[in-house]
Amino acid sequence: MKVKFEESYVADDSVIVIGLPENVEEMKNFAELDTLLNGLTKEIITSNVLSTKLNKVTTTGVTIQREYRKVVAVGLGDASQLTVLKVQEALGNVFQFMEKEKDNKAQIILDTFAFEAAEVADAIGLMAKVSTYEPVGYTSDSKQQFSEGLTLTLVTEHDVTKYFEHGEKVGSSINLARNFATMPPNLLYPESYADYLADNFKNHPHVKGEVKDFDTLTQEGFGLLTAVGKASQRKPRLVTIEYKHPDAKFDAPIVLVGKGITYDSGGYSLKSRNGMRSMKYDMSGSANVVGMIEAVSKLDLPVHVVAVLALAENMVDGNGMRPDDVYQSLSGKTVEVSNTDAEGRLVLADAVYYAAKEYKPKVMMDFATLTGAVVQAIGEYRTGIFTDVDRKVMNNLLISSKVTGEDVWQLPLSEHEEKRVRKSDIADLINADFKPGGASFAAAFIKEFTENTPWIHFDIAGSSNSTSVTPFGKKGSTGVMIRTIVDLIESGTLYE
């Protein structure tokens, strides 16, 4: 994507993109807009050639210096009700319209969007990347991302360069996560995933990483991660990515843990034919954590953040994990396996315990496509959260969630679920009990390994993939919670 900045409109062959609020005549730059539209703004809107209805994209033509120029307008509704999220959605609709129309060159008149120019520029950078994202293709005629061929001119008298770049960096990191989540499992497996990550982060400043292979994991006692992954010829890995800016004010890091089951057959608790389809996405938690820490690194935030990724394939083999097996975790606690298809909580158990002991985090958050139960409880587009952090941390998370529009819903985590997790006759814990409340049970299981670290569990089983087009992208991987967590980290409130 090419971008430049101008203080005023410069006539060329670009599409002209404007925002149209209902009270367009009251805008401080109405005269400038009206001149651009040949003095016909009122008539054009009154006759419904262009619409002020929120998120509706309409188009017309104007004559500028005797040349026809295409105008693309997006309705903004009541300007007094505009939010950052609404501006982002409006721009997402614009870019999707431009892609459909094959318009890859545009001048965007920022002041017509009736919002702070800095916020609009940030939204342009973000939405240009994410709204038209296409999954990486493996056909012989795969095409480049629409955003890669875009040429944009941002027209405003304000200096908004850094804000545009901020949005673009976050958008690129979301798309990186989507790329990983979409990769077929014969190409993305624990070893290759670790290699891709090493290559991706090798030139990032203030970043270092470590990969523990199967032998190391076995020797160090990661009994649950190795139990899940041992049936596969593609053996498990534990990947750590640490970003520590020299200006970080606090040594205790924010730790992000990701479930990375690169393929989930269910193991001996085998999934159905339909249930197994799309199980390449069972590593979306880890992919989104990668997107989070890459965004933090690209933005050069003065913080200390660690990503811990538990990578494995859950397959079937003669030496595979079976129902009724008992394994010792890294913590020393033993676990009875009642369901081999409840493997995500097993790999997370070793990962969160390792993270808690190794890094002593200020706060730890894990992300996982963990349970179908959470989808049944709160639907496909919300993320279920479970936590033992104080209310102040939760309030700050909810503020960031509201800003980004990534809905979260706190679900119960109590002594009731904790007692259920401990109801094994032969081990300290059991990994499933097949009773209602499965999402809370899974969260309670993970909590057993957090070592009293302030902790939030995000169950993204529904929200990690979209089944329909939204302004933030097409069907498929969403990169959910990347925008929210980056906003939360940027706010600095986790250390208050």
C-alpha positions in Angstrom: 0.0 0.0 0.0 1.3 3.4 -1.0 0.2 6.5 1.0 0.8 10.2 0.9 -0.6 13.2 2.7 -1.9 16.5 1.3 -3.4 19.6 2.9 -6.0 20.0 0.3 -7.5 18.1 -2.6 -5.2 17.8 -5.6 -7.0 16.9 -8.9 -5.9 13.5 -10.3 -7.6 10.3 -11.4 -8.2 9.0 -7.9 -11.6 8.2 -6.5 -12.7 10.9 -4.1 -13.9 9.4 -0.7 -16.0 11.4 1.6 -18.0 10.9 4.8 -21.6 12.3 4.9 -23.2 13.0 8.3 -26.9 13.9 8.5 -26.1 17.4 9.5 -23.6 17.9 6.6 -24.5 21.5 6.1 -23.4 22.3 9.7 -19.9 20.9 9.1 -17.1 23.5 9.4 -15.7 22.5 6.0 -19.1 22.3 4.2 -18.1 25.1 1.8 -15.0 23.1 0.7 -17.1 19.9 0.3 -19.8 21.8 -1.6 -17.2 23.2 -4.0 -15.9 19.7 -4.6 -19.4 18.6 -5.5 -19.9 21.5 -7.9 -22.2 23.3 -5.4 -24.8 20.5 -5.6 -24.4 18.9 -2.2 -27.9 19.7 -0.9 -29.5 18.5 -4.2 -27.5 15.4 -4.3 -28.4 14.3 -0.8 -32.1 15.4 -1.1 -32.5 13.4 -4.3 -30.8 10.4 -2.6 -28.0 10.2 -5.1 -25.7 10.2 -2.1 -26.9 8.9 1.3 -26.2 10.1 4.9 -27.6 6.8 6.3 -25.0 5.2 8.6 -22.7 2.8 6.7 -24.5 3.1 3.4 -22.1 3.6 0.5 -23.2 5.5 -2.5 -21.5 7.0 -5.5 -21.8 9.7 -8.0 -19.7 11.7 -10.5 -18.5 15.3 -10.5 -16.6 17.4 -13.0 -13.3 18.8 -11.8 -11.2 20.8 -14.2 -13.3 19.5 -17.1 -12.5 15.9 -16.1 -15.0 13.3 -14.7 -14.2 12.2 -11.1 -15.9 9.4 -9.2 -17.1 10.2 -5.7 -17.6 7.5 -3.1 -19.6 8.6 -0.1 -20.3 6.7 3.1 -23.2 7.7 5.4 -22.3 8.6 9.0 -25.7 9.2 10.4 -26.0 11.5 13.4 -22.5 13.1 13.8 -23.1 13.6 17.5 -23.4 9.8 18.0 -20.2 8.9 16.1 -17.6 6.8 17.8 -14.2 5.4 16.7 -15.8 2.1 16.1 -18.5 3.6 13.8 -15.9 5.5 11.8 -13.9 2.2 11.4 -17.0 0.4 10.3 -17.9 3.1 7.8 -14.4 3.0 6.3 -14.5 -0.8 6.2 -17.6 -0.6 4.0 -15.8 1.9 1.8 -12.8 -0.3 1.2 -15.0 -3.3 0.5 -17.0 -1.2 -2.0 -13.8 0.0 -3.6 -12.5 -3.6 -4.0 -15.8 -4.6 -5.6 -15.6 -1.7 -8.0 -11.9 -2.3 -8.6 -11.0 1.2 -7.5 -7.5 1.0 -6.1 -6.6 4.7 -6.0 -8.4 7.1 -3.7 -8.1 10.5 -2.1 -9.9 10.4 1.3 -11.1 13.8 2.6 -10.6 13.3 6.3 -12.4 16.4 7.6 -15.7 15.2 6.0 -15.8 12.4 8.5 -17.0 14.7 11.3 -14.4 13.2 13.7 -10.9 13.9 15.0 -8.5 13.7 12.0 -6.0 11.6 14.0 -8.7 8.9 14.8 -9.9 8.9 11.2 -6.3 8.4 9.9 -5.8 5.5 12.4 -9.0 4.0 11.2 -8.0 4.3 7.6 -4.7 2.5 8.3 -6.4 -0.3 10.2 -9.4 -0.8 7.9 -7.5 -0.6 4.6 -5.7 -3.7 5.9 -8.3 -5.8 7.6 -11.6 -5.1 5.8 -10.6 -6.6 2.5 -8.3 -9.3 3.8 -8.3 -12.5 1.8 -7.0 -15.8 3.2 -3.7 -16.9 1.8 -4.6 -18.9 -1.3 -3.0 -22.0 -2.7 -4.5 -21.9 -6.2 -2.3 -21.5 -9.2 -3.8 -18.0 -9.9 -3.7 -16.6 -6.3 -3.9 -12.8 -6.3 -2.3 -10.3 -4.0 -4.3 -8.6 -1.1 -6.4 -5.7 -2.3 -4.6 -3.5 0.2 -1.2 -4.2 -1.3 -2.3 -2.5 -4.5 -3.9 0.5 -2.9 -2.7 4.0 -3.4 -4.2 6.4 -0.9 -3.9 10.1 -0.4 -5.1 11.4 3.0 -6.3 15.0 2.7 -6.2 17.1 5.8 -4.4 20.1 7.2 -3.4 18.1 10.2 -0.2 15.9 10.6 -1.7 12.5 10.9 1.2 10.3 9.6 1.9 8.5 12.9 -1.8 7.8 13.4 -2.2 6.2 10.0 0.9 4.1 10.6 -0.4 3.0 14.0 -3.6 1.7 12.4 -1.7 0.0 9.6 0.7 -1.8 12.0 -2.2 -3.1 14.1 -4.0 -4.2 10.9 -1.0 -6.0 9.5 -0.6 -7.9 12.8 -4.2 -9.0 12.7 -3.7 -10.2 9.1 -0.5 -12.1 10.2 -2.6 -14.0 12.8 -5.3 -14.7 10.1 -2.6 -16.0 7.8 -1.4 -18.5 10.4 -4.9 -19.6 11.4 -5.8 -20.2 7.7 -2.8 -22.3 6.8 -3.5 -25.9 6.0 -2.3 -28.4 8.7 0.0 -30.2 6.4 2.0 -26.9 6.1 1.5 -25.6 9.6 2.4 -28.0 12.4 4.4 -27.5 15.6 7.9 -27.6 14.1 7.1 -25.5 11.0 5.0 -23.1 13.1 8.0 -22.5 15.3 10.2 -21.9 12.3 7.8 -19.4 10.8 7.7 -17.5 14.0 11.5 -17.4 14.3 11.7 -16.1 10.8 9.0 -13.5 11.4 10.5 -12.0 14.6 14.2 -12.3 13.7 14.6 -8.6 12.9 12.3 -7.2 15.5 14.1 -5.1 18.1 13.9 -5.9 21.8 12.6 -9.4 20.9 14.1 -12.8 21.9 12.6 -16.3 21.6 13.0 -19.9 22.7 11.7 -23.1 21.3 11.5 -26.2 23.5 11.4 -29.4 21.4 9.8 -32.7 22.3 12.9 -34.2 24.0 13.3 -31.0 26.1 9.7 -30.9 27.0 9.9 -34.5 28.1 13.0 -34.0 30.2 11.6 -30.9 31.8 8.3 -32.5 32.8 5.7 -31.0 30.5 3.7 -34.1 30.9 0.4 -32.8 29.6 1.7 -31.1 26.5 3.7 -34.2 25.5 0.7 -36.5 26.3 -1.5 -34.5 23.9 1.1 -34.4 21.1 3.0 -37.7 21.3 0.6 -39.6 18.9 1.6 -37.3 16.0 4.7 -37.6 13.9 4.8 -33.8 14.2 5.9 -33.6 17.8 4.9 -30.7 20.1 6.8 -27.5 20.8 6.6 -24.8 23.4 7.5 -21.4 21.9 8.3 -18.3 24.0 8.5 -14.8 22.4 9.7 -12.1 24.8 9.5 -8.4 24.0 11.2 -6.1 26.6 11.5 -2.5 25.6 14.5 -0.7 27.3 12.1 2.0 28.5 9.7 -0.5 30.1 8.7 0.9 33.5 8.0 -2.5 35.2 10.0 -5.7 35.1 7.1 -8.0 35.8 5.7 -8.8 32.3 2.2 -9.1 30.8 2.1 -12.7 29.7 -0.1 -13.9 26.9 -0.6 -17.7 26.5 -2.0 -19.2 23.4 -3.5 -22.7 22.7 -1.8 -23.9 19.5 -3.4 -27.2 18.5 -2.5 -27.1 14.8 -4.9 -29.9 14.1 -7.4 -31.6 16.4 -8.8 -35.0 15.4 -10.1 -35.4 18.9 -7.6 -38.2 19.5 -9.2 -41.5 20.6 -12.4 -39.5 21.6 -12.6 -39.0 17.8 -14.5 -36.2 16.3 -17.2 -36.8 13.7 -16.5 -36.2 10.0 -18.2 -32.8 10.2 -16.7 -32.0 13.6 -13.2 -32.6 12.3 -13.6 -30.2 9.4 -11.9 -26.9 10.0 -10.0 -28.1 13.0 -6.9 -26.4 11.5 -8.4 -23.3 13.3 -7.8 -24.9 16.7 -4.6 -23.0 17.0 -6.3 -19.6 16.6 -5.6 -18.7 20.2 -1.9 -18.9 19.6 -2.1 -17.1 16.3 -3.9 -14.2 17.9 -1.3 -14.0 20.6 1.3 -13.8 17.9 -0.7 -10.9 16.4 -0.8 -9.2 19.8 2.9 -9.3 20.5 3.8 -8.4 16.9 1.6 -5.3 17.2 3.2 -4.4 20.5 6.7 -4.8 18.9 5.8 -2.9 15.7 4.4 0.0 17.8 7.6 0.0 19.9 5.5 0.2 23.1 7.6 0.8 26.3 6.4 -2.4 27.9 7.5 -5.9 28.8 5.3 -8.6 27.2 5.8 -12.4 26.9 4.0 -14.8 24.6 3.9 -18.5 25.4 2.6 -20.8 22.8 1.7 -24.4 23.4 1.9 -26.2 20.0 0.7 -29.7 19.3 -1.3 -32.0 17.0 -4.0 -34.1 18.7 -3.9 -37.3 16.6 -4.5 -41.1 16.9 -1.7 -43.6 17.1 -0.8 -46.8 19.1 1.1 -44.7 21.6 -1.5 -42.0 21.8 -3.2 -40.6 24.9 -6.3 -42.6 25.8 -9.3 -42.1 28.0 -8.5 -43.4 31.5 -4.8 -42.5 31.2 -3.2 -40.5 34.0 -0.4 -38.0 33.4 1.7 -35.8 35.6 1.7 -32.2 34.7 4.6 -29.8 34.9 3.2 -28.6 38.2 3.3 -32.1 39.7 -0.4 -32.4 39.8 -1.8 -35.6 38.2 -4.6 -35.5 35.7 -7.0 -38.3 34.7 -7.9 -38.1 31.1 -11.6 -38.8 30.6 -11.8 -37.1 27.2 -8.9 -36.9 24.7 -10.9 -34.2 22.9 -10.6 -31.9 25.9 -6.9 -31.5 25.0 -6.7 -27.7 24.9 -7.0 -27.3 28.6 -4.2 -29.9 29.0 -1.6 -28.0 26.9 -2.7 -24.7 28.5 -2.2 -26.2 32.0 1.5 -26.8 31.4 1.9 -23.5 29.5 0.3 -21.3 32.1 2.1 -23.0 35.0 5.4 -22.5 33.1 4.6 -18.9 32.4 3.6 -18.2 36.0 6.7 -19.8 37.5 9.2 -18.6 34.9 8.1 -14.9 34.5 6.0 -14.1 37.6 3.7 -11.9 35.6 1.9 -8.8 36.5 -1.1 -10.3 34.8 -1.5 -13.4 32.7 -4.1 -13.9 29.9 -4.7 -17.1 27.9 -6.6 -17.4 24.6 -8.1 -20.6 23.3 -10.7 -22.0 21.0 -11.6 -24.1 24.0 -15.2 -25.2 24.3 -18.4 -25.5 22.2 -20.2 -24.8 25.5 -19.2 -21.1 25.4 -20.8 -20.8 21.9 -24.0 -22.4 23.2 -24.0 -20.0 26.2 -23.2 -16.6 24.5 -23.3 -17.1 20.8 -20.7 -17.0 18.0 -19.6 -13.4 18.1 -18.9 -12.9 21.8 -15.8 -14.0 23.7 -16.3 -15.7 27.0 -14.0 -14.5 29.8 -13.3 -16.1 33.2 -11.1 -14.4 35.7 -9.9 -13.9 39.3 -8.4 -10.4 38.7 -9.7 -7.4 40.6 -12.6 -5.3 39.3 -10.3 -2.5 38.3 -8.5 -4.7 35.8 -11.8 -6.0 34.5 -13.3 -2.6 34.1 -10.3 -1.5 32.0 -10.6 -4.6 29.8 -14.3 -3.8 29.3 -13.4 -0.2 28.3 -11.0 -1.4 25.7 -13.6 -4.0 24.5 -16.2 -1.3 24.1 -13.8 0.9 22.1 -12.9 -1.9 19.7 -16.4 -3.5 19.5 -15.0 -6.9 20.3 -17.7 -8.1 22.7 -16.7 -10.0 25.8 -19.0 -11.6 28.4 -17.9 -12.7 31.9 -19.0 -16.2 32.8 -19.0 -17.8 36.3 -15.9 -19.3 37.8 -16.6 -20.5 41.4 -15.8 -23.1 44.0 -18.6 -25.2 42.4 -16.5 -25.7 39.2 -13.3 -26.1 41.1 -14.8 -29.0 43.1 -15.9 -30.7 39.9 -12.4 -30.5 38.5 -11.1 -32.3 41.5 -13.5 -35.2 41.4 -11.2 -37.9 40.1 -11.1 -41.2 42.0 -7.4 -41.9 41.0 -5.7 -38.5 40.3 -5.6 -34.9 41.6 -7.8 -33.6 38.7 -10.0 -34.8 35.8 -10.0 -33.1 32.5 -13.8 -33.4 31.7 -17.0 -34.5 33.5 -19.5 -34.3 30.6 -21.9 -32.1 32.6 -23.5 -28.8 31.7 -21.3 -25.7 32.3 -18.4 -27.1 30.3 -16.9 -23.7 29.6 -16.7 -22.9 33.3 -15.3 -26.3 34.0 -12.5 -25.8 31.5 -11.6 -22.5 33.0 -11.6 -23.9 36.5 -9.2 -26.6 35.2 -6.8 -24.1 33.9 -7.0 -22.0 37.1 -5.5 -25.0 38.9 -2.2 -24.2 37.3 -2.0 -20.4 37.5 -0.1 -20.3 40.8 -2.4 -17.4 42.1 -1.2 -15.1 39.3 -3.8 -12.5 38.3 -5.3 -14.2 35.3 -8.0 -13.9 32.6 -9.0 -16.8 30.4 -10.5 -15.9 27.0 -12.6 -18.7 25.3 -12.7 -17.6 21.7 -14.3 -20.8 20.3 -17.1 -18.8 18.6 -15.5 -15.4 18.0 -12.3 -16.6 16.4 -14.1 -17.2 13.1 -16.8 -15.3 11.3 -19.5 -17.0 9.2 -20.4 -13.8 7.4 -18.9 -10.6 6.0 -18.5 -7.7 8.4 -16.8 -4.3 7.9 -13.8 -5.9 9.6 -13.4 -8.6 7.0 -14.8 -11.5 5.1 -15.7 -15.0 6.3 -13.0 -16.8 8.2 -10.4 -16.0 10.9 -11.1 -12.7 12.7 -7.9 -12.2 14.8 -10.3 -11.5 17.6 -9.1 -9.7 20.8 -5.9 -8.4 19.1 -7.3 -4.9 18.9 -8.7 -5.1 22.4 -5.5 -6.4 24.1 -3.3 -4.0 22.2 -5.5 -1.1 23.3 -5.5 -2.4 26.9 -1.7 -2.7 26.9 -1.2 0.8 25.3 -3.5 2.3 27.9 -1.0 1.4 30.6 -3.9 0.6 33.0 -2.7 -3.0 33.6 0.0 -1.5 35.9 -2.2 0.9 37.8 
